[in-house]
Amino acid sequence: MRIRYSTRRSFWKRPLFFALLLCITSFHYPMGILRVHIGKPYESVVQDSTFPVTWKTAVYPSDPPHPSSTWISSPVIITFDDEQHGFTLPVTKFGAIGWSDFKAITLSTSPMLETVPFEQAVNLLGELQQMFKKAGWSPEAVEGNDWLKTETQEDKVRLQTKLFDQMDGVILLIPHKYSLFLHIKCYARCDERNPETAKYLIDVGFGEDHFSD
């Protein structure tokens, strides 16, 4: 009986161990969400976000102390939560918020988790531009500032050739309210000028509109 009981016990221990291991290794904390827009008060951002804003914020030692900057270094989803002109960016692990008088005055991020090949970057660029258009953003009305052309193969070749020498981008506005800088740049192995090996990064920056008359 003892041998049979021991064998039976050993038989059940192994599947239970693997089941427990599966539960532990497959568990993921929920993705943090950061809800912010330019002009939004610090306390409102803290309350509306699941991202640990307080832990990630550098506080300026004034009297009274006030938030100086909030830094993103782990995966998070950023929602620009303006009621009319808001949107949600792809998950990122890079970014920072600048604060003044307990309000957000700047937001900079790269809406991606790592540098990517050109085709992947240019597809994301097209998706971002369409999203901004739908939210009511439009290019600042100055010569040479327009949506980046990515529709045709010729557009893509032209853009990639330019990026080997300099970044390209567009300034978008919600007039008298917000400004947005959308940039794409070659980030890694650019000196080789090889379309197959170069890696690219997209940057997005937000602030007040200081461009409109």
C-alpha positions in Angstrom: 0.0 0.0 0.0 2.8 2.4 0.8 4.5 1.9 -2.5 1.2 2.4 -4.4 0.4 5.6 -2.4 3.9 7.0 -3.0 3.6 6.3 -6.7 0.2 7.9 -6.9 1.4 10.9 -5.0 4.4 11.3 -7.3 2.1 11.0 -10.3 0.0 13.9 -9.2 2.8 16.2 -8.0 4.4 16.5 -11.4 1.3 17.9 -13.3 0.5 20.2 -10.4 4.0 21.5 -10.5 3.8 22.3 -14.3 0.4 23.8 -13.9 1.7 26.1 -11.2 4.7 27.0 -13.3 2.5 27.8 -16.3 0.3 30.1 -14.2 3.4 32.0 -12.9 5.1 32.4 -16.2 2.0 33.4 -18.1 0.9 36.1 -15.7 1.4 39.7 -16.9 0.7 42.9 -15.1 -1.9 45.0 -17.0 -0.4 47.5 -19.5 -0.2 51.0 -17.9 -2.3 53.7 -19.5 -1.2 57.4 -19.3 -4.1 59.9 -20.0 -2.7 63.3 -20.6 -3.1 66.4 -22.8 -1.4 69.8 -22.9 -2.8 72.0 -20.1 -4.1 69.1 -18.0 -3.5 69.4 -14.3 -1.0 67.1 -12.6 -3.5 65.7 -10.1 -6.0 64.9 -12.9 -3.3 63.0 -14.9 -2.4 61.0 -11.7 -6.1 60.2 -11.0 -7.0 59.3 -14.7 -3.9 57.1 -15.4 -3.0 53.6 -14.4 0.6 54.4 -15.2 2.4 55.2 -11.9 2.8 58.9 -12.6 3.8 59.9 -9.0 6.6 57.3 -8.8 7.9 58.3 -12.2 7.9 62.1 -11.6 10.9 64.2 -10.6 9.8 66.8 -8.1 11.4 70.3 -8.0 12.4 71.1 -4.4 10.7 74.5 -4.2 8.3 75.8 -1.6 5.9 74.2 -2.1 7.5 71.3 -4.1 6.1 70.9 -7.6 6.4 68.3 -10.4 9.1 69.0 -12.9 9.1 66.1 -15.3 7.6 62.6 -15.6 9.7 59.9 -17.4 8.5 56.8 -19.3 10.9 53.9 -19.4 8.6 50.8 -19.4 5.8 49.9 -21.8 2.7 52.2 -21.6 -0.2 53.3 -23.8 -0.5 57.1 -24.0 -3.9 58.5 -24.6 -4.1 62.2 -25.6 -7.4 62.7 -23.9 -8.7 66.0 -25.4 -12.5 65.5 -25.9 -12.4 66.8 -29.5 -8.9 66.2 -30.8 -7.8 63.2 -28.8 -6.3 59.8 -29.9 -4.4 56.8 -28.5 -0.8 56.2 -29.6 0.7 52.7 -30.1 2.5 51.3 -27.0 5.8 52.9 -26.2 8.5 52.7 -23.5 10.1 56.1 -24.3 8.7 59.5 -23.3 8.6 62.5 -21.0 6.1 65.0 -19.7 7.2 68.5 -18.8 5.2 70.4 -16.1 4.8 74.0 -15.2 2.5 75.4 -12.5 1.2 71.8 -12.0 0.0 71.6 -15.6 1.4 69.5 -18.5 3.2 71.9 -20.9 5.1 69.4 -23.1 4.8 65.7 -24.0 7.4 63.9 -26.1 7.5 60.2 -27.0 8.3 57.6 -29.7 5.2 55.6 -30.4 7.1 52.3 -30.8 9.1 49.9 -28.6 12.3 49.8 -30.7 13.9 50.9 -33.9 12.4 49.1 -37.0 13.2 48.6 -40.7 12.0 51.3 -43.1 8.9 49.5 -44.4 7.6 48.9 -40.9 8.4 52.5 -39.9 6.8 54.1 -43.0 3.6 52.0 -42.5 3.4 53.2 -38.9 4.0 56.8 -40.1 1.0 56.5 -42.5 -1.2 55.1 -39.8 -0.3 58.0 -37.4 -0.9 60.6 -40.0 -4.4 59.2 -40.8 -5.2 59.1 -37.0 -4.1 62.7 -36.6 -6.2 63.8 -39.6 -9.3 62.1 -38.2 -8.7 63.9 -34.9 -8.7 67.3 -36.6 -5.0 68.1 -36.7 -3.7 69.9 -39.8 -0.3 71.1 -41.0 0.9 74.6 -40.1 0.2 76.7 -43.2 3.8 77.6 -44.1 5.8 76.7 -47.2 7.4 73.3 -47.2 5.3 72.0 -44.2 2.9 69.3 -45.3 1.8 65.7 -44.6 4.7 63.3 -45.4 4.0 61.4 -48.6 4.1 57.6 -48.2 1.3 56.4 -50.5 3.3 55.2 -53.5 6.6 53.2 -53.9 8.1 56.3 -55.4 7.1 58.3 -52.3 8.7 55.7 -50.1 12.0 55.6 -52.0 12.2 59.4 -52.1 11.6 59.6 -48.3 14.1 56.8 -47.5 16.8 58.5 -49.6 16.3 61.8 -47.8 16.4 60.1 -44.4 20.0 58.9 -45.0 21.0 62.5 -44.8 18.5 64.2 -42.5 15.2 63.7 -40.6 11.9 64.6 -42.1 8.7 65.7 -40.4 5.7 67.9 -40.2 4.3 70.5 -37.7 0.6 69.9 -37.0 -1.8 72.3 -35.2 -5.0 72.6 -33.4 -5.0 76.4 -34.0 -4.6 78.5 -30.8 -4.5 75.4 -28.7 -2.0 72.6 -29.5 1.1 72.0 -31.6 2.4 68.6 -32.7 5.8 67.7 -34.2 5.9 64.4 -36.1 9.4 63.3 -37.1 10.9 60.2 -38.7 14.6 59.6 -38.8 17.2 57.0 -39.6 18.6 55.9 -36.3 20.9 52.9 -36.7 23.4 51.8 -39.4 22.6 54.9 -41.4 26.2 55.4 -42.6 26.0 52.2 -44.6 23.2 53.8 -46.7 21.8 50.3 -47.1 17.9 50.2 -47.3 17.9 46.6 -46.0 19.9 47.1 -42.8 19.1 50.7 -41.7 16.7 51.1 -38.7 14.3 53.9 -38.1 12.6 55.8 -35.3 9.5 58.0 -35.2 9.3 60.9 -32.7 6.2 62.8 -31.6 6.2 66.0 -29.5 3.3 68.1 -28.2 3.1 71.6 -26.8 1.0 74.7 -26.9 0.3 76.4 -30.3 2.8 79.2 -30.5 2.6 79.3 -34.4 -0.9 80.6 -35.1 -1.5 84.4 -35.4 
